[in-house]
Amino acid sequence: MTAPLYYIDRSDIREGKLADVRRGMHDLAAFVETREPQLIAYHFCIDESESTMTVVAVHPDSGSMELHMKLGGPKFRDFGALIRMRSIDVYGAPSPAVLAQLHRKAEMLGGGTVTLHTVEAGFSRLPSTPGH
């Protein structure tokens, strides 16, 4: 069984762009929900000061994240004028292709860092999928 990937990114919301960010978040979440049924979780959050957007996603495997990056790429570009990405953190072992996609995304959205974290211990209680 392949291990899930946990993805968290953080971005500064540009001055005066909060309403546009909120519309974009809802649009992207609906887009992903209808096109990526394999995705376990996908959430957008805004901090209490309304200055930082955080995205949290749980992918069942690296292939899921690769598909997400491919399908979402054009939608991610729409955020370029709205945010400045600070960081992408991935917990797990993404493929080299996913890692390259993440670096391109970070650069496109403001040059944030990409950091990989090795999962050393713990467990996930994810719903079982038929056939696995």
KOLBA-215874 format. One record per residue (C-alpha): x, y, z; residue in three letters; residue number from 1. Coordinates in nm, 2 decimals, decimal comma. Layout:
# KOLBA-215874
<<X Y Z> "ala" NUM>
...
END
This chain:
# KOLBA-215874
<<0,00 0,00 0,00> "met" 1>
<<0,13 0,35 -0,08> "thr" 2>
<<0,15 0,61 0,19> "ala" 3>
<<-0,06 0,92 0,17> "pro" 4>
<<0,09 1,27 0,12> "leu" 5>
<<-0,01 1,56 0,34> "tyr" 6>
<<0,02 1,90 0,18> "tyr" 7>
<<0,01 2,24 0,34> "ile" 8>
<<0,08 2,57 0,18> "asp" 9>
<<0,07 2,92 0,32> "arg" 10>
<<0,03 3,25 0,13> "ser" 11>
<<0,00 3,62 0,21> "asp" 12>
<<-0,32 3,77 0,07> "ile" 13>
<<-0,24 4,08 -0,13> "arg" 14>
<<-0,39 4,41 0,00> "glu" 15>
<<-0,75 4,46 -0,12> "gly" 16>
<<-0,77 4,11 -0,27> "lys" 17>
<<-0,95 3,92 0,01> "leu" 18>
<<-1,29 3,90 -0,17> "ala" 19>
<<-1,12 3,78 -0,49> "asp" 20>
<<-0,93 3,52 -0,29> "val" 21>
<<-1,25 3,39 -0,13> "arg" 22>
<<-1,42 3,36 -0,47> "arg" 23>
<<-1,12 3,19 -0,61> "gly" 24>
<<-1,10 2,94 -0,32> "met" 25>
<<-1,47 2,84 -0,36> "his" 26>
<<-1,42 2,81 -0,74> "asp" 27>
<<-1,11 2,59 -0,71> "leu" 28>
<<-1,25 2,37 -0,43> "ala" 29>
<<-1,56 2,30 -0,64> "ala" 30>
<<-1,34 2,23 -0,95> "phe" 31>
<<-1,12 1,99 -0,76> "val" 32>
<<-1,42 1,81 -0,59> "glu" 33>
<<-1,58 1,73 -0,92> "thr" 34>
<<-1,26 1,62 -1,10> "arg" 35>
<<-1,05 1,45 -0,84> "glu" 36>
<<-1,26 1,19 -0,65> "pro" 37>
<<-0,95 1,02 -0,52> "gln" 38>
<<-0,85 1,32 -0,31> "leu" 39>
<<-0,91 1,25 0,06> "ile" 40>
<<-0,93 1,61 0,19> "ala" 41>
<<-0,89 1,95 0,03> "tyr" 42>
<<-0,95 2,27 0,24> "his" 43>
<<-0,88 2,64 0,22> "phe" 44>
<<-0,85 2,84 0,54> "cys" 45>
<<-0,80 3,21 0,61> "ile" 46>
<<-0,64 3,32 0,94> "asp" 47>
<<-0,82 3,54 1,19> "glu" 48>
<<-0,64 3,86 1,07> "ser" 49>
<<-0,76 3,77 0,71> "glu" 50>
<<-0,41 3,82 0,58> "ser" 51>
<<-0,30 3,46 0,53> "thr" 52>
<<-0,45 3,18 0,32> "met" 53>
<<-0,36 2,82 0,40> "thr" 54>
<<-0,44 2,52 0,18> "val" 55>
<<-0,45 2,17 0,34> "val" 56>
<<-0,48 1,86 0,12> "ala" 57>
<<-0,45 1,49 0,18> "val" 58>
<<-0,36 1,27 -0,12> "his" 59>
<<-0,38 0,89 -0,11> "pro" 60>
<<-0,05 0,88 -0,31> "asp" 61>
<<0,19 1,07 -0,52> "ser" 62>
<<-0,01 0,99 -0,84> "gly" 63>
<<-0,30 1,18 -0,69> "ser" 64>
<<-0,09 1,49 -0,62> "met" 65>
<<0,06 1,47 -0,97> "glu" 66>
<<-0,29 1,47 -1,13> "leu" 67>
<<-0,40 1,75 -0,90> "his" 68>
<<-0,10 1,96 -1,01> "met" 69>
<<-0,17 1,89 -1,38> "lys" 70>
<<-0,55 1,96 -1,36> "leu" 71>
<<-0,52 2,26 -1,12> "gly" 72>
<<-0,22 2,43 -1,29> "gly" 73>
<<-0,43 2,68 -1,49> "pro" 74>
<<-0,65 2,75 -1,19> "lys" 75>
<<-0,34 2,81 -0,96> "phe" 76>
<<-0,22 3,08 -1,21> "arg" 77>
<<-0,54 3,28 -1,14> "asp" 78>
<<-0,42 3,32 -0,78> "phe" 79>
<<-0,09 3,49 -0,89> "gly" 80>
<<-0,23 3,84 -0,87> "ala" 81>
<<-0,41 3,77 -0,54> "leu" 82>
<<-0,15 3,61 -0,32> "ile" 83>
<<0,22 3,57 -0,25> "arg" 84>
<<0,31 3,22 -0,16> "met" 85>
<<0,53 3,18 0,14> "arg" 86>
<<0,57 2,81 0,17> "ser" 87>
<<0,47 2,46 0,06> "ile" 88>
<<0,53 2,17 0,31> "asp" 89>
<<0,48 1,81 0,20> "val" 90>
<<0,48 1,53 0,45> "tyr" 91>
<<0,55 1,20 0,29> "gly" 92>
<<0,74 1,09 -0,02> "ala" 93>
<<0,63 1,27 -0,34> "pro" 94>
<<0,77 1,15 -0,67> "ser" 95>
<<1,04 1,36 -0,85> "pro" 96>
<<0,77 1,47 -1,10> "ala" 97>
<<0,55 1,61 -0,81> "val" 98>
<<0,85 1,77 -0,65> "leu" 99>
<<0,93 1,95 -0,97> "ala" 100>
<<0,57 2,06 -1,01> "gln" 101>
<<0,56 2,20 -0,66> "leu" 102>
<<0,88 2,41 -0,72> "his" 103>
<<0,72 2,55 -1,04> "arg" 104>
<<0,40 2,63 -0,85> "lys" 105>
<<0,59 2,80 -0,57> "ala" 106>
<<0,79 3,01 -0,82> "glu" 107>
<<0,48 3,10 -1,02> "met" 108>
<<0,30 3,23 -0,70> "leu" 109>
<<0,57 3,43 -0,55> "gly" 110>
<<0,88 3,22 -0,49> "gly" 111>
<<0,79 3,05 -0,17> "gly" 112>
<<1,00 2,76 -0,03> "thr" 113>
<<0,92 2,39 -0,08> "val" 114>
<<1,01 2,17 0,22> "thr" 115>
<<0,98 1,79 0,24> "leu" 116>
<<0,92 1,62 0,57> "his" 117>
<<0,99 1,25 0,62> "thr" 118>
<<0,72 1,07 0,81> "val" 119>
<<0,90 0,88 1,08> "glu" 120>
<<0,62 0,74 1,29> "ala" 121>
<<0,25 0,74 1,34> "gly" 122>
<<-0,06 0,62 1,16> "phe" 123>
<<-0,36 0,73 0,96> "ser" 124>
<<-0,71 0,60 0,99> "arg" 125>
<<-0,82 0,66 0,63> "leu" 126>
<<-1,13 0,49 0,49> "pro" 127>
<<-1,04 0,18 0,30> "ser" 128>
<<-1,09 0,18 -0,07> "thr" 129>
<<-1,25 -0,11 -0,26> "pro" 130>
<<-0,98 -0,33 -0,40> "gly" 131>
<<-0,71 -0,23 -0,15> "his" 132>
END
